[in-house]
């Protein structure tokens, strides 16, 4: 992905959520077959820029950015 990334794993559903630090996109990847990860989709939003933390818990994705947005 070419830049520092933040990741959160939804172990129950086998999904990896990936946020790029300088981009406004969060990608979802199916990792149930680790040798064959599958891209599912991406979400774009200006509030995802400069992500510092990302966490998945109880069916919710939490994203914290450097700019507090």
N, CA, C and O atoms as a Tripos MOL2 file, in Angstrom:
@<TRIPOS>MOLECULE
protein
  276   275    69     0     0
PROTEIN
NO_CHARGES

@<TRIPOS>ATOM
      1 N           0.8130   -1.1980    0.0000 N.3       1 UNK1
      2 CA          0.0000    0.0000    0.0000 C.3       1 UNK1
      3 C           0.8570    1.2630    0.0000 C.2       1 UNK1
      4 O           0.3350    2.3580   -0.2030 O.2       1 UNK1
      5 N           2.1430    1.1310    0.2210 N.am      2 UNK2
      6 CA          3.0490    2.2210   -0.0090 C.3       2 UNK2
      7 C           3.1220    3.3020    1.0440 C.2       2 UNK2
      8 O           3.7450    4.3340    0.7950 O.2       2 UNK2
      9 N           2.5230    3.1260    2.2050 N.am      3 UNK3
     10 CA          2.5750    4.1400    3.2530 C.3       3 UNK3
     11 C           2.2620    3.4800    4.5880 C.2       3 UNK3
     12 O           1.7850    2.3450    4.6110 O.2       3 UNK3
     13 N           2.5170    4.1620    5.6980 N.am      4 UNK4
     14 CA          2.1400    3.5810    6.9860 C.3       4 UNK4
     15 C           0.6250    3.3590    7.0410 C.2       4 UNK4
     16 O          -0.1480    4.2140    6.6090 O.2       4 UNK4
     17 N           0.2200    2.2340    7.5620 N.am      5 UNK5
     18 CA         -1.1980    1.8920    7.6260 C.3       5 UNK5
     19 C          -1.6000    1.5470    9.0500 C.2       5 UNK5
     20 O          -0.7640    1.1520    9.8640 O.2       5 UNK5
     21 N          -2.8680    1.6960    9.3400 N.am      6 UNK6
     22 CA         -3.4480    1.2730   10.6080 C.3       6 UNK6
     23 C          -4.4200    0.1580   10.2850 C.2       6 UNK6
     24 O          -5.1420    0.2290    9.2900 O.2       6 UNK6
     25 N          -4.4450   -0.8760   11.1190 N.am      7 UNK7
     26 CA         -5.2940   -2.0240   10.8400 C.3       7 UNK7
     27 C          -6.0820   -2.4550   12.0640 C.2       7 UNK7
     28 O          -5.6360   -2.2890   13.1990 O.2       7 UNK7
     29 N          -7.2590   -3.0090   11.8150 N.am      8 UNK8
     30 CA         -8.0890   -3.5880   12.8680 C.3       8 UNK8
     31 C          -8.6530   -4.8960   12.3310 C.2       8 UNK8
     32 O          -9.0610   -4.9750   11.1720 O.2       8 UNK8
     33 N          -8.6740   -5.9220   13.1770 N.am      9 UNK9
     34 CA         -9.1480   -7.2330   12.7560 C.3       9 UNK9
     35 C         -10.4700   -7.5630   13.4180 C.2       9 UNK9
     36 O         -10.6050   -7.4720   14.6390 O.2       9 UNK9
     37 N         -11.4380   -7.9450   12.6130 N.am     10 UNK10
     38 CA        -12.7140   -8.4850   13.0820 C.3      10 UNK10
     39 C         -12.5570  -10.0010   12.9910 C.2      10 UNK10
     40 O         -12.8400  -10.6020   11.9550 O.2      10 UNK10
     41 N         -12.1050  -10.6110   14.0810 N.am     11 UNK11
     42 CA        -11.8080  -12.0430   14.0780 C.3      11 UNK11
     43 C         -13.0470  -12.8960   13.8260 C.2      11 UNK11
     44 O         -12.9640  -13.9200   13.1470 O.2      11 UNK11
     45 N         -14.1760  -12.4940   14.3530 N.am     12 UNK12
     46 CA        -15.3990  -13.2720   14.2200 C.3      12 UNK12
     47 C         -15.8230  -13.4440   12.7590 C.2      12 UNK12
     48 O         -16.2720  -14.5180   12.3590 O.2      12 UNK12
     49 N         -15.6790  -12.3930   11.9780 N.am     13 UNK13
     50 CA        -16.0970  -12.4230   10.5790 C.3      13 UNK13
     51 C         -14.9390  -12.5720    9.5930 C.2      13 UNK13
     52 O         -15.1630  -12.6650    8.3860 O.2      13 UNK13
     53 N         -13.7000  -12.5950   10.1000 N.am     14 UNK14
     54 CA        -12.5460  -12.7540    9.2340 C.3      14 UNK14
     55 C         -12.2860  -11.5640    8.3390 C.2      14 UNK14
     56 O         -11.8630  -11.7190    7.1940 O.2      14 UNK14
     57 N         -12.5430  -10.3490    8.8710 N.am     15 UNK15
     58 CA        -12.3480   -9.1290    8.0860 C.3      15 UNK15
     59 C         -11.2090   -8.2970    8.6520 C.2      15 UNK15
     60 O         -11.0710   -8.1520    9.8670 O.2      15 UNK15
     61 N         -10.4030   -7.7570    7.7630 N.am     16 UNK16
     62 CA         -9.3360   -6.8460    8.1410 C.3      16 UNK16
     63 C          -9.6960   -5.4650    7.6050 C.2      16 UNK16
     64 O          -9.9400   -5.2960    6.4110 O.2      16 UNK16
     65 N          -9.7260   -4.4870    8.4970 N.am     17 UNK17
     66 CA        -10.0160   -3.0980    8.1430 C.3      17 UNK17
     67 C          -8.6750   -2.3680    8.0730 C.2      17 UNK17
     68 O          -7.8910   -2.4330    9.0200 O.2      17 UNK17
     69 N          -8.4050   -1.6780    6.9740 N.am     18 UNK18
     70 CA         -7.1120   -1.0250    6.7630 C.3      18 UNK18
     71 C          -7.3270    0.4430    6.4150 C.2      18 UNK18
     72 O          -8.0550    0.7740    5.4800 O.2      18 UNK18
     73 N          -6.6800    1.3180    7.1840 N.am     19 UNK19
     74 CA         -6.7470    2.7630    6.9230 C.3      19 UNK19
     75 C          -5.3450    3.2660    6.6050 C.2      19 UNK19
     76 O          -4.4090    3.0380    7.3720 O.2      19 UNK19
     77 N          -5.2010    3.9510    5.4740 N.am     20 UNK20
     78 CA         -3.9340    4.5720    5.1280 C.3      20 UNK20
     79 C          -3.8050    5.9070    5.8430 C.2      20 UNK20
     80 O          -4.8000    6.6120    6.0090 O.2      20 UNK20
     81 N          -2.6060    6.2660    6.2670 N.am     21 UNK21
     82 CA         -2.3960    7.4740    7.0690 C.3      21 UNK21
     83 C          -2.7360    8.7580    6.3200 C.2      21 UNK21
     84 O          -3.3470    9.6520    6.9060 O.2      21 UNK21
     85 N          -2.3710    8.8800    5.0720 N.am     22 UNK22
     86 CA         -2.5780   10.1250    4.3370 C.3      22 UNK22
     87 C          -3.7710   10.0800    3.3770 C.2      22 UNK22
     88 O          -4.0120   11.0480    2.6550 O.2      22 UNK22
     89 N          -4.4980    9.0050    3.3570 N.am     23 UNK23
     90 CA         -5.6150    8.8800    2.4250 C.3      23 UNK23
     91 C          -6.9310    8.9740    3.1790 C.2      23 UNK23
     92 O          -6.9630    8.8990    4.4080 O.2      23 UNK23
     93 N          -8.0030    9.1360    2.4410 N.am     24 UNK24
     94 CA         -9.3200    9.2550    3.0600 C.3      24 UNK24
     95 C         -10.1560    8.0070    2.7960 C.2      24 UNK24
     96 O         -11.3700    8.0810    2.6070 O.2      24 UNK24
     97 N          -9.4720    6.8500    2.7880 N.am     25 UNK25
     98 CA        -10.1260    5.5850    2.4570 C.3      25 UNK25
     99 C          -9.8290    4.5390    3.5240 C.2      25 UNK25
    100 O          -8.7030    4.4250    4.0080 O.2      25 UNK25
    101 N         -10.8570    3.7790    3.8820 N.am     26 UNK26
    102 CA        -10.6820    2.5910    4.7080 C.3      26 UNK26
    103 C         -11.1130    1.4070    3.8550 C.2      26 UNK26
    104 O         -12.2210    1.3900    3.3190 O.2      26 UNK26
    105 N         -10.2300    0.4140    3.7330 N.am     27 UNK27
    106 CA        -10.4990   -0.7660    2.9240 C.3      27 UNK27
    107 C         -10.8780   -1.9340    3.8170 C.2      27 UNK27
    108 O         -10.4300   -2.0310    4.9590 O.2      27 UNK27
    109 N         -11.7090   -2.8200    3.2820 N.am     28 UNK28
    110 CA        -12.1120   -4.0350    3.9860 C.3      28 UNK28
    111 C         -11.6230   -5.2290    3.1720 C.2      28 UNK28
    112 O         -11.8780   -5.3290    1.9720 O.2      28 UNK28
    113 N         -10.9090   -6.1380    3.8550 N.am     29 UNK29
    114 CA        -10.3340   -7.3010    3.1950 C.3      29 UNK29
    115 C         -10.7710   -8.5570    3.9330 C.2      29 UNK29
    116 O         -10.6820   -8.6220    5.1590 O.2      29 UNK29
    117 N         -11.2390   -9.5470    3.2000 N.am     30 UNK30
    118 CA        -11.6090  -10.8410    3.7660 C.3      30 UNK30
    119 C         -10.3270  -11.6500    3.9400 C.2      30 UNK30
    120 O          -9.6390  -11.9390    2.9610 O.2      30 UNK30
    121 N         -10.0050  -12.0160    5.1740 N.am     31 UNK31
    122 CA         -8.7710  -12.7600    5.4530 C.3      31 UNK31
    123 C          -9.0600  -14.1470    6.0390 C.2      31 UNK31
    124 O          -8.2100  -14.7180    6.7230 O.2      31 UNK31
    125 N         -10.2360  -14.6810    5.7790 N.am     32 UNK32
    126 CA        -10.5530  -16.0240    6.2800 C.3      32 UNK32
    127 C          -9.6270  -17.0730    5.6840 C.2      32 UNK32
    128 O          -9.3450  -18.0850    6.3250 O.2      32 UNK32
    129 N          -9.1560  -16.8440    4.4720 N.am     33 UNK33
    130 CA         -8.1310  -17.6950    3.8460 C.3      33 UNK33
    131 C          -6.8720  -16.8370    3.7580 C.2      33 UNK33
    132 O          -6.6910  -16.1230    2.7720 O.2      33 UNK33
    133 N          -5.9950  -16.8900    4.7640 N.am     34 UNK34
    134 CA         -4.8330  -15.9930    4.7930 C.3      34 UNK34
    135 C          -3.9620  -16.0340    3.5380 C.2      34 UNK34
    136 O          -3.3650  -15.0240    3.1660 O.2      34 UNK34
    137 N          -3.8870  -17.1750    2.8950 N.am     35 UNK35
    138 CA         -3.0870  -17.2810    1.6790 C.3      35 UNK35
    139 C          -3.7560  -16.6780    0.4610 C.2      35 UNK35
    140 O          -3.1150  -16.4960   -0.5730 O.2      35 UNK35
    141 N          -5.0530  -16.3640    0.5730 N.am     36 UNK36
    142 CA         -5.8150  -15.8030   -0.5340 C.3      36 UNK36
    143 C          -6.7200  -14.6680   -0.0440 C.2      36 UNK36
    144 O          -7.9420  -14.7920   -0.1260 O.2      36 UNK36
    145 N          -6.1600  -13.5760    0.4570 N.am     37 UNK37
    146 CA         -7.0120  -12.4730    0.9280 C.3      37 UNK37
    147 C          -7.8230  -11.8970   -0.2350 C.2      37 UNK37
    148 O          -7.3430  -11.8270   -1.3670 O.2      37 UNK37
    149 N          -9.0520  -11.4870    0.0620 N.am     38 UNK38
    150 CA         -9.9410  -10.9500   -0.9570 C.3      38 UNK38
    151 C         -10.3880   -9.5380   -0.5870 C.2      38 UNK38
    152 O         -10.9350   -9.3160    0.4940 O.2      38 UNK38
    153 N         -10.1540   -8.5940   -1.4820 N.am     39 UNK39
    154 CA        -10.6390   -7.2320   -1.2950 C.3      39 UNK39
    155 C         -12.1630   -7.2570   -1.3760 C.2      39 UNK39
    156 O         -12.7260   -7.8540   -2.2930 O.2      39 UNK39
    157 N         -12.8370   -6.6050   -0.4120 N.am     40 UNK40
    158 CA        -14.2960   -6.5550   -0.4210 C.3      40 UNK40
    159 C         -14.7880   -5.2090   -0.9350 C.2      40 UNK40
    160 O         -15.5030   -5.1390   -1.9350 O.2      40 UNK40
    161 N         -14.4040   -4.1560   -0.2540 N.am     41 UNK41
    162 CA        -14.7980   -2.8120   -0.6940 C.3      41 UNK41
    163 C         -14.0160   -1.7760    0.0940 C.2      41 UNK41
    164 O         -13.2490   -2.1090    0.9980 O.2      41 UNK41
    165 N         -14.2230   -0.5090   -0.2640 N.am     42 UNK42
    166 CA        -13.5830    0.5770    0.4690 C.3      42 UNK42
    167 C         -14.6070    1.6530    0.7630 C.2      42 UNK42
    168 O         -15.5960    1.8210    0.0490 O.2      42 UNK42
    169 N         -14.3380    2.3720    1.8340 N.am     43 UNK43
    170 CA        -15.1760    3.4870    2.2560 C.3      43 UNK43
    171 C         -14.3340    4.7430    2.1880 C.2      43 UNK43
    172 O         -13.2070    4.7620    2.6820 O.2      43 UNK43
    173 N         -14.8690    5.7980    1.5800 N.am     44 UNK44
    174 CA        -14.1370    7.0490    1.4360 C.3      44 UNK44
    175 C         -14.8550    8.1460    2.2050 C.2      44 UNK44
    176 O         -16.0780    8.2720    2.1420 O.2      44 UNK44
    177 N         -14.0660    8.9450    2.9370 N.am     45 UNK45
    178 CA        -14.6340   10.0160    3.7450 C.3      45 UNK45
    179 C         -13.4990   10.9630    4.1260 C.2      45 UNK45
    180 O         -12.4270   10.5040    4.5200 O.2      45 UNK45
    181 N         -13.7080   12.2570    4.0200 N.am     46 UNK46
    182 CA        -12.6680   13.2260    4.3840 C.3      46 UNK46
    183 C         -12.2490   13.0980    5.8420 C.2      46 UNK46
    184 O         -11.1330   13.4850    6.1880 O.2      46 UNK46
    185 N         -13.1030   12.5700    6.7000 N.am     47 UNK47
    186 CA        -12.7700   12.4280    8.1190 C.3      47 UNK47
    187 C         -11.7640   11.3140    8.3890 C.2      47 UNK47
    188 O         -11.2850   11.1870    9.5160 O.2      47 UNK47
    189 N         -11.4330   10.5100    7.3880 N.am     48 UNK48
    190 CA        -10.4830    9.4190    7.5750 C.3      48 UNK48
    191 C          -9.0410    9.8380    7.3170 C.2      48 UNK48
    192 O          -8.1530    8.9870    7.3580 O.2      48 UNK48
    193 N          -8.7760   11.0940    7.0590 N.am     49 UNK49
    194 CA         -7.4010   11.5380    6.7880 C.3      49 UNK49
    195 C          -6.5650   11.5290    8.0630 C.2      49 UNK49
    196 O          -7.0520   11.8450    9.1480 O.2      49 UNK49
    197 N          -5.3080   11.1650    7.9070 N.am     50 UNK50
    198 CA         -4.3210   11.1680    8.9970 C.3      50 UNK50
    199 C          -4.7860   10.3110   10.1850 C.2      50 UNK50
    200 O          -4.7470   10.7450   11.3360 O.2      50 UNK50
    201 N          -5.2170    9.1070    9.8800 N.am     51 UNK51
    202 CA         -5.6960    8.1790   10.9100 C.3      51 UNK51
    203 C          -4.5500    7.7900   11.8400 C.2      51 UNK51
    204 O          -3.4730    7.4080   11.3830 O.2      51 UNK51
    205 N          -4.7880    7.8880   13.1310 N.am     52 UNK52
    206 CA         -3.8250    7.4900   14.1470 C.3      52 UNK52
    207 C          -4.1660    6.1260   14.7390 C.2      52 UNK52
    208 O          -3.2720    5.3230   15.0080 O.2      52 UNK52
    209 N          -5.4560    5.8630   14.9420 N.am     53 UNK53
    210 CA         -5.8890    4.5990   15.5260 C.3      53 UNK53
    211 C          -7.1280    4.0920   14.8120 C.2      53 UNK53
    212 O          -7.9360    4.8650   14.2950 O.2      53 UNK53
    213 N          -7.2560    2.7750   14.7980 N.am     54 UNK54
    214 CA         -8.4390    2.1410   14.2450 C.3      54 UNK54
    215 C          -8.6680    0.8720   15.0590 C.2      54 UNK54
    216 O          -7.7320    0.1260   15.3480 O.2      54 UNK54
    217 N          -9.9120    0.6410   15.4200 N.am     55 UNK55
    218 CA        -10.2430   -0.5020   16.2620 C.3      55 UNK55
    219 C         -11.6290   -1.0250   15.9020 C.2      55 UNK55
    220 O         -12.5320   -0.2560   15.5680 O.2      55 UNK55
    221 N         -11.7810   -2.3430   15.9750 N.am     56 UNK56
    222 CA        -13.0720   -2.9610   15.7160 C.3      56 UNK56
    223 C         -13.5120   -3.6770   16.9810 C.2      56 UNK56
    224 O         -12.7640   -4.4800   17.5390 O.2      56 UNK56
    225 N         -14.7470   -3.3820   17.4440 N.am     57 UNK57
    226 CA        -15.2510   -4.0040   18.6640 C.3      57 UNK57
    227 C         -16.7790   -4.0330   18.6320 C.2      57 UNK57
    228 O         -17.4200   -3.0140   18.3760 O.2      57 UNK57
    229 N         -17.3530   -5.2000   18.8920 N.am     58 UNK58
    230 CA        -18.8120   -5.3540   18.9550 C.3      58 UNK58
    231 C         -19.5300   -4.7600   17.7440 C.2      58 UNK58
    232 O         -20.4640   -3.9720   17.8920 O.2      58 UNK58
    233 N         -19.0930   -5.1400   16.5630 N.am     59 UNK59
    234 CA        -19.7110   -4.7200   15.2990 C.3      59 UNK59
    235 C         -19.6110   -3.2260   15.0090 C.2      59 UNK59
    236 O         -20.3930   -2.6930   14.2220 O.2      59 UNK59
    237 N         -18.6580   -2.5520   15.6360 N.am     60 UNK60
    238 CA        -18.4280   -1.1250   15.3880 C.3      60 UNK60
    239 C         -16.9600   -0.8980   15.0530 C.2      60 UNK60
    240 O         -16.0680   -1.4970   15.6520 O.2      60 UNK60
    241 N         -16.7340   -0.0280   14.0910 N.am     61 UNK61
    242 CA        -15.3790    0.3710   13.7340 C.3      61 UNK61
    243 C         -15.1300    1.7590   14.2990 C.2      61 UNK61
    244 O         -15.9000    2.6860   14.0440 O.2      61 UNK61
    245 N         -14.0620    1.9030   15.0630 N.am     62 UNK62
    246 CA        -13.7100    3.1870   15.6720 C.3      62 UNK62
    247 C         -12.4450    3.7100   15.0000 C.2      62 UNK62
    248 O         -11.4520    2.9920   14.8790 O.2      62 UNK62
    249 N         -12.4910    4.9720   14.5630 N.am     63 UNK63
    250 CA        -11.3760    5.5740   13.8530 C.3      63 UNK63
    251 C         -11.0370    6.9030   14.5250 C.2      63 UNK63
    252 O         -11.9060    7.7580   14.6970 O.2      63 UNK63
    253 N          -9.7660    7.0690   14.9030 N.am     64 UNK64
    254 CA         -9.3020    8.3270   15.4850 C.3      64 UNK64
    255 C          -8.2560    8.9390   14.5730 C.2      64 UNK64
    256 O          -7.3240    8.2580   14.1460 O.2      64 UNK64
    257 N          -8.4070   10.2320   14.2680 N.am     65 UNK65
    258 CA         -7.4550   10.8730   13.3660 C.3      65 UNK65
    259 C          -6.5890   11.8860   14.1060 C.2      65 UNK65
    260 O          -6.9260   12.3330   15.2030 O.2      65 UNK65
    261 N          -5.5020   12.2270   13.5050 N.am     66 UNK66
    262 CA         -4.5730   13.2020   14.0800 C.3      66 UNK66
    263 C          -5.2360   14.5780   14.1670 C.2      66 UNK66
    264 O          -4.9320   15.3580   15.0690 O.2      66 UNK66
    265 N          -6.1320   14.8730   13.2410 N.am     67 UNK67
    266 CA         -6.7780   16.1730   13.1780 C.3      67 UNK67
    267 C          -8.0710   16.2340   14.0040 C.2      67 UNK67
    268 O          -8.8100   17.2170   13.9380 O.2      67 UNK67
    269 N          -8.3340   15.1850   14.7750 N.am     68 UNK68
    270 CA         -9.5220   15.1390   15.6620 C.3      68 UNK68
    271 C         -10.8410   15.2540   14.9110 C.2      68 UNK68
    272 O         -11.8190   15.7700   15.4530 O.2      68 UNK68
    273 N         -10.8770   14.7910   13.6990 N.am     69 UNK69
    274 CA        -12.1340   14.8330   12.9600 C.3      69 UNK69
    275 C         -12.7650   13.4500   12.9480 C.2      69 UNK69
    276 O         -13.8380   13.2670   12.3730 O.2      69 UNK69
@<TRIPOS>BOND
     1     1     2 1
     2     2     3 1
     3     3     4 2
     4     3     5 am
     5     5     6 1
     6     6     7 1
     7     7     8 2
     8     7     9 am
     9     9    10 1
    10    10    11 1
    11    11    12 2
    12    11    13 am
    13    13    14 1
    14    14    15 1
    15    15    16 2
    16    15    17 am
    17    17    18 1
    18    18    19 1
    19    19    20 2
    20    19    21 am
    21    21    22 1
    22    22    23 1
    23    23    24 2
    24    23    25 am
    25    25    26 1
    26    26    27 1
    27    27    28 2
    28    27    29 am
    29    29    30 1
    30    30    31 1
    31    31    32 2
    32    31    33 am
    33    33    34 1
    34    34    35 1
    35    35    36 2
    36    35    37 am
    37    37    38 1
    38    38    39 1
    39    39    40 2
    40    39    41 am
    41    41    42 1
    42    42    43 1
    43    43    44 2
    44    43    45 am
    45    45    46 1
    46    46    47 1
    47    47    48 2
    48    47    49 am
    49    49    50 1
    50    50    51 1
    51    51    52 2
    52    51    53 am
    53    53    54 1
    54    54    55 1
    55    55    56 2
    56    55    57 am
    57    57    58 1
    58    58    59 1
    59    59    60 2
    60    59    61 am
    61    61    62 1
    62    62    63 1
    63    63    64 2
    64    63    65 am
    65    65    66 1
    66    66    67 1
    67    67    68 2
    68    67    69 am
    69    69    70 1
    70    70    71 1
    71    71    72 2
    72    71    73 am
    73    73    74 1
    74    74    75 1
    75    75    76 2
    76    75    77 am
    77    77    78 1
    78    78    79 1
    79    79    80 2
    80    79    81 am
    81    81    82 1
    82    82    83 1
    83    83    84 2
    84    83    85 am
    85    85    86 1
    86    86    87 1
    87    87    88 2
    88    87    89 am
    89    89    90 1
    90    90    91 1
    91    91    92 2
    92    91    93 am
    93    93    94 1
    94    94    95 1
    95    95    96 2
    96    95    97 am
    97    97    98 1
    98    98    99 1
    99    99   100 2
   100    99   101 am
   101   101   102 1
   102   102   103 1
   103   103   104 2
   104   103   105 am
   105   105   106 1
   106   106   107 1
   107   107   108 2
   108   107   109 am
   109   109   110 1
   110   110   111 1
   111   111   112 2
   112   111   113 am
   113   113   114 1
   114   114   115 1
   115   115   116 2
   116   115   117 am
   117   117   118 1
   118   118   119 1
   119   119   120 2
   120   119   121 am
   121   121   122 1
   122   122   123 1
   123   123   124 2
   124   123   125 am
   125   125   126 1
   126   126   127 1
   127   127   128 2
   128   127   129 am
   129   129   130 1
   130   130   131 1
   131   131   132 2
   132   131   133 am
   133   133   134 1
   134   134   135 1
   135   135   136 2
   136   135   137 am
   137   137   138 1
   138   138   139 1
   139   139   140 2
   140   139   141 am
   141   141   142 1
   142   142   143 1
   143   143   144 2
   144   143   145 am
   145   145   146 1
   146   146   147 1
   147   147   148 2
   148   147   149 am
   149   149   150 1
   150   150   151 1
   151   151   152 2
   152   151   153 am
   153   153   154 1
   154   154   155 1
   155   155   156 2
   156   155   157 am
   157   157   158 1
   158   158   159 1
   159   159   160 2
   160   159   161 am
   161   161   162 1
   162   162   163 1
   163   163   164 2
   164   163   165 am
   165   165   166 1
   166   166   167 1
   167   167   168 2
   168   167   169 am
   169   169   170 1
   170   170   171 1
   171   171   172 2
   172   171   173 am
   173   173   174 1
   174   174   175 1
   175   175   176 2
   176   175   177 am
   177   177   178 1
   178   178   179 1
   179   179   180 2
   180   179   181 am
   181   181   182 1
   182   182   183 1
   183   183   184 2
   184   183   185 am
   185   185   186 1
   186   186   187 1
   187   187   188 2
   188   187   189 am
   189   189   190 1
   190   190   191 1
   191   191   192 2
   192   191   193 am
   193   193   194 1
   194   194   195 1
   195   195   196 2
   196   195   197 am
   197   197   198 1
   198   198   199 1
   199   199   200 2
   200   199   201 am
   201   201   202 1
   202   202   203 1
   203   203   204 2
   204   203   205 am
   205   205   206 1
   206   206   207 1
   207   207   208 2
   208   207   209 am
   209   209   210 1
   210   210   211 1
   211   211   212 2
   212   211   213 am
   213   213   214 1
   214   214   215 1
   215   215   216 2
   216   215   217 am
   217   217   218 1
   218   218   219 1
   219   219   220 2
   220   219   221 am
   221   221   222 1
   222   222   223 1
   223   223   224 2
   224   223   225 am
   225   225   226 1
   226   226   227 1
   227   227   228 2
   228   227   229 am
   229   229   230 1
   230   230   231 1
   231   231   232 2
   232   231   233 am
   233   233   234 1
   234   234   235 1
   235   235   236 2
   236   235   237 am
   237   237   238 1
   238   238   239 1
   239   239   240 2
   240   239   241 am
   241   241   242 1
   242   242   243 1
   243   243   244 2
   244   243   245 am
   245   245   246 1
   246   246   247 1
   247   247   248 2
   248   247   249 am
   249   249   250 1
   250   250   251 1
   251   251   252 2
   252   251   253 am
   253   253   254 1
   254   254   255 1
   255   255   256 2
   256   255   257 am
   257   257   258 1
   258   258   259 1
   259   259   260 2
   260   259   261 am
   261   261   262 1
   262   262   263 1
   263   263   264 2
   264   263   265 am
   265   265   266 1
   266   266   267 1
   267   267   268 2
   268   267   269 am
   269   269   270 1
   270   270   271 1
   271   271   272 2
   272   271   273 am
   273   273   274 1
   274   274   275 1
   275   275   276 2
@<TRIPOS>SUBSTRUCTURE
     1 UNK1         2 RESIDUE 1 A UNK
     2 UNK2         6 RESIDUE 1 A UNK
     3 UNK3        10 RESIDUE 1 A UNK
     4 UNK4        14 RESIDUE 1 A UNK
     5 UNK5        18 RESIDUE 1 A UNK
     6 UNK6        22 RESIDUE 1 A UNK
     7 UNK7        26 RESIDUE 1 A UNK
     8 UNK8        30 RESIDUE 1 A UNK
     9 UNK9        34 RESIDUE 1 A UNK
    10 UNK10       38 RESIDUE 1 A UNK
    11 UNK11       42 RESIDUE 1 A UNK
    12 UNK12       46 RESIDUE 1 A UNK
    13 UNK13       50 RESIDUE 1 A UNK
    14 UNK14       54 RESIDUE 1 A UNK
    15 UNK15       58 RESIDUE 1 A UNK
    16 UNK16       62 RESIDUE 1 A UNK
    17 UNK17       66 RESIDUE 1 A UNK
    18 UNK18       70 RESIDUE 1 A UNK
    19 UNK19       74 RESIDUE 1 A UNK
    20 UNK20       78 RESIDUE 1 A UNK
    21 UNK21       82 RESIDUE 1 A UNK
    22 UNK22       86 RESIDUE 1 A UNK
    23 UNK23       90 RESIDUE 1 A UNK
    24 UNK24       94 RESIDUE 1 A UNK
    25 UNK25       98 RESIDUE 1 A UNK
    26 UNK26      102 RESIDUE 1 A UNK
    27 UNK27      106 RESIDUE 1 A UNK
    28 UNK28      110 RESIDUE 1 A UNK
    29 UNK29      114 RESIDUE 1 A UNK
    30 UNK30      118 RESIDUE 1 A UNK
    31 UNK31      122 RESIDUE 1 A UNK
    32 UNK32      126 RESIDUE 1 A UNK
    33 UNK33      130 RESIDUE 1 A UNK
    34 UNK34      134 RESIDUE 1 A UNK
    35 UNK35      138 RESIDUE 1 A UNK
    36 UNK36      142 RESIDUE 1 A UNK
    37 UNK37      146 RESIDUE 1 A UNK
    38 UNK38      150 RESIDUE 1 A UNK
    39 UNK39      154 RESIDUE 1 A UNK
    40 UNK40      158 RESIDUE 1 A UNK
    41 UNK41      162 RESIDUE 1 A UNK
    42 UNK42      166 RESIDUE 1 A UNK
    43 UNK43      170 RESIDUE 1 A UNK
    44 UNK44      174 RESIDUE 1 A UNK
    45 UNK45      178 RESIDUE 1 A UNK
    46 UNK46      182 RESIDUE 1 A UNK
    47 UNK47      186 RESIDUE 1 A UNK
    48 UNK48      190 RESIDUE 1 A UNK
    49 UNK49      194 RESIDUE 1 A UNK
    50 UNK50      198 RESIDUE 1 A UNK
    51 UNK51      202 RESIDUE 1 A UNK
    52 UNK52      206 RESIDUE 1 A UNK
    53 UNK53      210 RESIDUE 1 A UNK
    54 UNK54      214 RESIDUE 1 A UNK
    55 UNK55      218 RESIDUE 1 A UNK
    56 UNK56      222 RESIDUE 1 A UNK
    57 UNK57      226 RESIDUE 1 A UNK
    58 UNK58      230 RESIDUE 1 A UNK
    59 UNK59      234 RESIDUE 1 A UNK
    60 UNK60      238 RESIDUE 1 A UNK
    61 UNK61      242 RESIDUE 1 A UNK
    62 UNK62      246 RESIDUE 1 A UNK
    63 UNK63      250 RESIDUE 1 A UNK
    64 UNK64      254 RESIDUE 1 A UNK
    65 UNK65      258 RESIDUE 1 A UNK
    66 UNK66      262 RESIDUE 1 A UNK
    67 UNK67      266 RESIDUE 1 A UNK
    68 UNK68      270 RESIDUE 1 A UNK
    69 UNK69      274 RESIDUE 1 A UNK
